[in-house]
Every structure is written in structure tokens, then in C-alpha cells.
Amino acid sequence: MDPQHLNLIYLIIAAAVATFITRIGGYVLITQMKQIPPRLESALNAVPAAVLTTLVAPAFVYGGFDVAVSMFVAFAIALGLNLSTLRMLVIGWVVVMLIRHLVL
């Protein structure tokens, strides 16, 4: 086997092991605690918003005019109507498709 391919396989295995250790480590650490400290609970509550931001922000900035407008419209409608995530995604998809077919 080519050494370059072997190095890639080792890299993939190392990344999988590191991911597994960090995920299981957090679970083991929290299950060993009798009570979760308030600061840790606050940090854990902030994780979903942080992950969502890291996924949405690049698409909003670099996705183009159509993507930015559709995200803004979907967010504004969902905020005003208190919609579920799936409905908000469908609205965003419809808006971006309309912009791509009618405007661009």
C-alpha cells in the first residue's frame, strides 16, 4: 500500500478515536457528578446556540444574496409566528428558490 494512503488511514483512525474519547469523556464526567454546577449548566445550555451560529453564519455571509435574504425572511416569519424548525426551513427553501428562479 502507498505510504500516503496509509498515512491518510492513520489520520482518519486517529480523528475517530479523538472524537470518541471527547464525546464519551464528557458523558463520563457528567455522570460522575452528583450535581451539575450552575456555571457548567449555563455553559451547556449555550452549546446549541453556538453550534447553530457556526453552521448558519458562514452560509449567511458567503452564500450570496439569495441565501441571506431567505435566511432573514425565514427567521423573521418564524419569530413572528412562533413556527417549528421544519416549517422555518421550508419557508427559507421556498424563498431561496423563488429568488433564484424569478430574480437571479
Stockholm file with secondary structure:
# STOCKHOLM 1.0

chainA/1-104         MDPQHLNLIYLIIAAAVATFITRIGGYVLITQMKQIPPRLESALNAVPAAVLTTLVAPAFVYGGFDVAVSMFVAFAIALGLNLSTLRMLVIGWVVVMLIRHLVL
#=GR chainA/1-104 SS CCHHHHHHHHHHHHHHHHHHHHHHHHHHHHHHCSSCCHHHHHHHHHHHHHHHHHHHHHHHHHSCHHHHHHHHHHHHHHHHHTCCHHHHHHHHHHHHHHHHHHTC
#=GC SS_cons         CCHHHHHHHHHHHHHHHHHHHHHHHHHHHHHHCSSCCHHHHHHHHHHHHHHHHHHHHHHHHHSCHHHHHHHHHHHHHHHHHTCCHHHHHHHHHHHHHHHHHHTC
//
